């Protein structure tokens, strides 16, 4: 009865929020529902075959791909907006109560208790690296928490990226693991073994610990430029609409998760190729006659991957950085990113922390100008194709300004 009351209150709050023009109302509905009945998440998840997706980077993209792959089996409950904490998860499950399947994005700090509530069939572990140290905390502590949390769910299938040392440590002792070689362009946060503290040694794609019985497992799935390679010699073409090697790795883990629930691997792989945009990321828009592509990055590993996606033929590159609470107010991470020279491309430092970024670009030897307002920064670039790379609130605010300009 309390659960039914919570759902009715959530529906009313969401309706009021939409009427007041304060958004779609899903978050406030989820918050109110959980205040009335803290056990509501477990009630809503009961009877569903659920995949949880977590990691520092790529959660939203992989969740969309997993959703597409699972839709080859039936209806899927998922978040439309990437709200990956308790209220957003409850809102997504409330909106899709009849769906037999669920693909739920989960903030890595929330994974243990969300898994306890939803008893997932599959957990996708993408990667683990530094992210907002002022909120998240020290990365090895997070690894230990996730390892302990997954140990409480021995029946769940862990789809784990064996190219990520910290993710491998989370899943290494679990009885039910599907290892995927999804790639890892960032190993700075795992130079030492999370189990012994001794160095990690890399030999090509293989790695091992010098202080513990801990090494890269042999993957059942791997991805390359030709396609996806699975168990028993399975080879599947993989054609994606989204750019970058990281997204091919995301697709590989999405397909492996769907196959673990019974999906046909070929149909699942084809479905991942239908994902074209995630909450404005990767979309191209016209800004003052310039074809502008929007990229989001939120931490050093994500920035390094996003920089590798920049089109060298672009006439302009706008890098926008804010330092608000959702971004992490400590911007020292800028010095961990390997900013490269962009010969032939006009680079503009933008955002609320444009000056901090400009200092970093100067030390990196990148010629640039500084225009704090991202829209004006785009307009300052030569006509043609402009790439925009922004952190969380800078990306959010720029999308809001672009939407306002089209009305």
Secondary structure, 3 states (H helix, E strand, C coil): CHHHHHHHHHHHHHHHHHHCCCCCCHHHHHHHHHHHCCCHHHHHHCCCEEEEEECCCCHHHHHHHHHHHHCCCCCEEECCCCCCCHHHHHHHHHHCCCCCEEEEECCCCCHHHHHHHHCCCEEEECCCCCCCCCCCCCHHHHHHHHHHHHHCCCCCEEEEECCCHHHHHHHCCCCCEEEEECCCCCCHHHCECCCCCCEEEEECCEEEECCCCCECCCCCEEECCCCEECHHHCEECCCCCCCCHHHHHHHHHHHHHHHHCCCCHHHHHHHHCCCCCECCECCEEEECCEEEEEEECCCHHHHHHHHHCCCCCCCEEEEECCCCHHHCCCCHHHHHCCCCCCCCCEEEEECCCHHHHHHHHHHCCCCEEECCCHHHHHHCCCCCEEEEEECHHHHHHHHHHHHHHHC
